[in-house]
Amino acid sequence: MTRRAYRRTRRCLATTAVLALTLAACSSDGEGGGEDGKVTLHINGQPPNTDERELRVFLAEIEAFEAEHPDIDIVPHEGFMDPETFNTRVAGGDLEDVFYVYFTDPAGIIEQGYAADITDYLADVPHLDQIRPELHEAFQDEEGRQYGIPTANYSMGLLYNRDLFEQAGLDPNAPPTTWEEVRAASAAIAELGGGVTGYGECATENTGGWHLTTEIYSVGGAVAEPEGDGWRAAFNTPETVRLLENLRAMRWEDNSMGSDQMRSCEDVMVQMGAGQLGMYVAAPDNLPTLVRQYDGTYENLGLAPIPDQGGTLLGGEGYMINAGASEEEIEAALTWLQWRFVNPDEIERRIEEAAADELPVGLPMPPTPDIWVEGEIRDSVEALKEQHANVPVEHVRTFMEAAPTVEGHIEPPRAQEVYAILDNVMQGVLTDEGADIQGLLDRAEDDVNRVYGAS
């Protein structure tokens, strides 16, 4: 599992930790402005010593930034969003001036008052208006005030085995665009025999609920919706029933998913890497993980938009600024964040560095995160990816072309608890041929509403 993927598995735990805080101090140490006129910024996000390449790049970035901005002194701290230490650091006033968060964290942090409102500073920050609006929304309150900067994101698509597509008589350059087409392709691939299955699902340890959430979004649905000051379940709809009926048909009528269904996402990745699986729902960072850890090849893998394209699960990361920061510290922090993460002038250098270190270039992930709206910057980034690519860019082209137009939705509130409940729905459909889909959804709806305290 990649470091980024590992951090993503913990994002909702971090959110829970933030929401658990009630009375805590959260203030800058007041030492941001030095007598020499320098602004000192304490930031986290420094990779550990064990990650030699990432640490080397991180420290070199700080050195280059400070050379261009001699009035700002960056003091880095190791670590990202750690739910085991966040409470203590906030309560002790030790939260850095600039701190890393997942997309699921800002709502709780804003509610508790731990981040600075940076709205009035943004007009002077270059290129922020070129970031996709739905990414900004993760850092905004109900009034649209902004409290952070998105720096990277992921969205879910359909990862598939191009070789199996060809063997099954399918066009690997025209992957399925609807769930009905997924069913047809899955059946064709399963006909190859030899233990090959057409489509796979994660179903355990909350991953079944995570995938089902993505798939509900894909048909235009929602998992939760606001109700008064809280939330209630929103997934028990005819669209979700049809989605699950299609999944049941693949599993039981077509027998294109195999018999082993209580699988983790790692189990699914092992099967994909071994060339025994046709398709599964995944984020782009699964591609390098499949290659590095599970014997996959970039030549054999493709990534398409989520079927039906009615929406998809959106996640990511960014940075917020301590609520106790001074105006000078906020301005310095935004200067650093823009230079480091929202800086088209530095993209080619970072691409070349990644290629020199034999990291994949050409995928919708760092060093070219897919954060830009359609326009000049996005076109420039895509051209640079094509120019410096060391992986087959055409194998992810349909995903990239659809990304700006497929609406992204972040995870529902109290996501891990919701996912655990939705695991039961996914498992029921995949392990019980006679499962009552409407009954599964009714029970899940009641359980989620109890989590939310909804009537």
Long-range contacts (C-beta under 8 A, 24 or more apart in sequence): 1-266, 1-289, 1-293, 2-285, 2-288, 2-289, 3-47, 3-51, 3-54, 4-285, 4-365, 4-366, 5-283, 5-285, 5-286, 5-289, 7-80, 7-81, 7-102, 7-317, 8-102, 8-154, 8-315, 10-81, 10-83, 10-102, 11-81, 11-102, 11-103, 11-104, 11-105, 11-315, 11-411, 12-102, 12-104, 12-411, 12-414, 12-415, 12-416, 13-83, 13-416, 14-81, 14-82, 14-83, 14-86, 14-101, 14-102, 14-104, 14-105, 15-102, 15-104, 15-105, 15-107, 15-108, 15-415, 16-83, 16-414, 16-416, 17-83, 17-84, 17-86, 17-87, 18-86, 18-105, 18-108, 18-109, 18-112, 18-114, 19-108, 19-111, 19-112, 20-87, 21-87, 21-90, 21-91, 21-112, 21-114, 24-87, 24-90, 24-91, 24-112, 24-114, 25-90, 25-91, 25-92, 25-93, 26-90, 26-93, 26-95, 26-112, 26-113, 26-114, 26-322, 26-323, 26-324, 27-93, 27-322, 27-323, 27-324, 28-97, 28-322, 28-324, 28-325, 28-326, 28-329, 29-93, 30-324, 30-326, 32-97, 32-325, 32-326, 32-328, 32-329, 32-332, 33-326, 33-328, 33-329, 34-73, 37-71, 38-70, 38-71, 38-72, 38-73, 39-71, 39-72, 39-73, 39-328, 39-329, 39-331, 39-332, 40-73, 40-75, 41-72, 41-73, 41-74, 41-75, 41-97, 41-98, 41-329, 41-332, 41-333, 41-336, 42-75, 42-77, 42-96, 42-97, 42-98, 43-74, 43-75, 43-76, 43-77, 43-96, 43-97, 43-98, 43-99, 43-319, 43-333, 43-336, 44-76, 44-77, 44-78, 44-79, 44-80, 44-96, 44-98, 44-99, 44-100, 45-76, 45-77, 45-79, 45-80, 45-100, 45-319, 46-76, 46-77, 46-78, 46-79, 47-78, 48-78, 53-357, 57-353, 61-340, 65-336, 65-339, 65-340, 68-339, 69-335, 69-336, 69-339, 71-332, 72-332, 72-335, 72-336, 74-336, 81-105, 90-114, 93-324, 95-322, 96-322, 97-321, 97-322, 97-325, 97-329, 97-333, 98-319, 98-320, 98-321, 98-322, 98-333, 98-336, 98-337, 99-319, 99-320, 99-321, 99-322, 100-317, 100-318, 100-319, 101-148, 101-317, 101-318, 101-319, 101-320, 102-315, 102-316, 102-317, 103-138, 103-150, 103-153, 103-314, 103-315, 103-316, 103-317, 103-318, 103-410, 103-411, 104-315, 104-410, 104-411, 104-415, 106-138, 106-139, 106-147, 106-148, 106-318, 106-320, 107-413, 109-147, 109-320, 110-141, 110-147, 113-323, 114-320, 114-322, 114-323, 115-147, 115-148, 115-320, 115-321, 115-322, 115-323, 116-147, 116-320, 116-321, 116-322, 116-323, 116-324, 116-325, 116-330, 117-145, 117-146, 117-147, 118-146, 118-147, 118-148, 118-149, 118-321, 118-330, 118-334, 119-144, 119-145, 119-146, 121-330, 121-331, 121-334, 122-146, 122-334, 125-334, 125-335, 125-338, 125-342, 126-338, 126-342, 127-338, 127-342, 127-343, 127-344, 127-377, 128-338, 128-342, 130-342, 130-372, 130-373, 130-375, 130-377, 130-378, 131-342, 131-371, 131-372, 131-373, 132-371, 132-372, 132-373, 132-404, 133-373, 134-314, 134-407, 134-408, 135-314, 135-316, 135-318, 135-371, 138-316, 138-318, 138-410, 139-318, 139-320, 147-320, 147-321, 148-318, 148-319, 148-320, 148-321, 149-318, 149-319, 149-334, 149-337, 149-338, 149-341, 149-342, 150-316, 150-317, 150-318, 150-371, 151-316, 151-317, 151-318, 151-319, 151-337, 151-340, 151-341, 151-342, 151-369, 151-371, 152-316, 152-317, 152-318, 152-341, 152-365, 152-366, 152-369, 152-371, 153-314, 153-315, 153-316, 153-317, 153-369, 153-370, 153-371, 153-408, 154-283, 154-284, 154-285, 154-314, 154-315, 154-316, 154-365, 155-283, 155-306, 155-312, 155-313, 155-314, 155-315, 155-370, 155-403, 155-406, 155-408, 156-214, 156-281, 156-282, 156-283, 156-306, 156-312, 156-313, 157-281, 157-282, 157-283, 157-284, 157-303, 157-304, 157-305, 157-306, 157-312, 157-399, 158-182, 158-279, 158-280, 158-281, 158-282, 158-303, 158-304, 158-305, 158-306, 158-307, 159-272, 159-279, 159-280, 159-281, 159-282, 159-286, 159-287, 159-301, 159-302, 159-303, 159-304, 160-278, 160-279, 160-301, 160-302, 160-303, 160-304, 161-189, 161-272, 161-275, 161-277, 161-278, 161-279, 161-300, 161-301, 161-302, 162-299, 162-300, 162-301, 162-302, 162-395, 163-275, 163-300, 164-189, 164-192, 164-196, 164-275, 164-277, 164-278, 165-189, 165-278, 165-302, 167-192, 168-192, 168-278, 172-302, 173-394, 175-302, 175-304, 175-398, 176-279, 176-304, 176-307, 177-304, 177-305, 177-307, 177-308, 177-309, 178-307, 178-308, 179-215, 179-218, 179-219, 179-243, 179-246, 179-307, 179-308, 180-246, 181-307, 182-246, 182-250, 182-279, 182-307, 183-246, 183-249, 183-250, 183-254, 183-256, 185-278, 185-279, 186-250, 186-254, 186-256, 186-257, 186-278, 186-279, 187-250, 187-254, 187-256, 189-256, 189-278, 189-279, 190-254, 190-255, 190-256, 190-257, 190-278, 195-276, 196-276, 196-277, 196-278, 197-256, 197-257, 197-258, 197-271, 197-276, 197-277, 197-278, 198-250, 198-254, 198-256, 198-257, 198-277, 198-278, 198-279, 199-250, 199-256, 199-257, 199-277, 199-278, 199-279, 199-280, 200-257, 200-258, 200-263, 200-268, 200-271, 200-272, 200-277, 200-279, 200-280, 201-247, 201-257, 201-261, 201-263, 201-268, 201-280, 201-281, 201-426, 201-430, 202-263, 202-264, 202-265, 202-267, 202-268, 202-280, 203-261, 203-262, 203-263, 203-423, 203-426, 203-427, 203-430, 204-262, 204-263, 204-264, 204-423, 204-427, 205-264, 205-423, 206-416, 206-419, 206-420, 206-423, 207-264, 207-265, 207-419, 207-423, 208-419, 208-422, 208-423, 208-425, 208-426, 208-427, 209-418, 209-419, 209-420, 209-421, 209-422, 209-423, 209-425, 209-426, 210-313, 210-415, 210-419, 211-281, 211-426, 212-422, 212-425, 212-426, 213-313, 213-411, 213-412, 213-415, 213-418, 213-419, 213-422, 214-281, 214-306, 214-312, 214-313, 215-243, 215-281, 215-306, 216-240, 216-243, 217-306, 217-310, 217-311, 217-312, 217-313, 217-409, 218-243, 218-306, 218-307, 218-308, 218-309, 218-310, 218-311, 218-312, 219-243, 219-308, 219-310, 219-311, 220-308, 220-310, 220-311, 221-310, 221-311, 222-409, 223-412, 223-418, 223-422, 224-412, 224-413, 224-418, 224-448, 224-452, 227-452, 227-454, 230-452, 230-453, 230-454, 231-412, 231-413, 231-452, 231-454, 232-448, 232-449, 232-452, 232-454, 233-444, 233-445, 233-448, 233-449, 233-452, 233-454, 235-422, 235-441, 235-444, 235-445, 235-448, 236-441, 236-442, 236-444, 236-445, 240-441, 241-437, 241-438, 241-441, 244-425, 244-429, 244-437, 244-440, 244-441, 245-437, 247-429, 247-430, 248-429, 248-433, 248-435, 248-437, 251-429, 251-430, 252-433, 257-430, 261-427, 261-430, 261-431, 262-427, 262-431, 269-293, 269-294, 270-294, 272-296, 272-301, 275-300, 281-306, 283-315, 284-363, 284-364, 284-365, 284-396, 284-399, 285-365, 287-360, 287-363, 287-391, 287-396, 288-359, 288-360, 288-363, 288-365, 291-360, 298-360, 298-391, 298-392, 298-395, 299-392, 299-395, 301-395, 302-395, 302-396, 303-395, 303-396, 303-398, 303-399, 304-398, 304-399, 305-398, 305-399, 305-402, 305-403, 305-406, 306-406, 309-402, 309-405, 309-406, 310-407, 311-406, 311-407, 311-408, 311-409, 312-406, 312-407, 312-408, 312-409, 313-408, 313-409, 313-410, 313-411, 314-408, 314-409, 314-410, 315-410, 315-411, 342-371, 344-377, 344-380, 344-381, 347-380, 347-381, 347-384, 348-384, 348-388, 351-384, 351-385, 351-388, 352-388, 355-388, 355-390, 358-390, 360-390, 360-391, 361-385, 361-388, 361-389, 361-390, 361-391, 362-386, 362-388, 362-389, 362-390, 362-391, 362-392, 362-393, 362-396, 363-391, 363-396, 364-396, 364-399, 364-400, 364-403, 370-400, 370-403, 373-404, 374-404, 378-404, 413-452, 414-451, 414-452, 417-451, 418-448, 418-451, 421-447, 421-448, 421-451
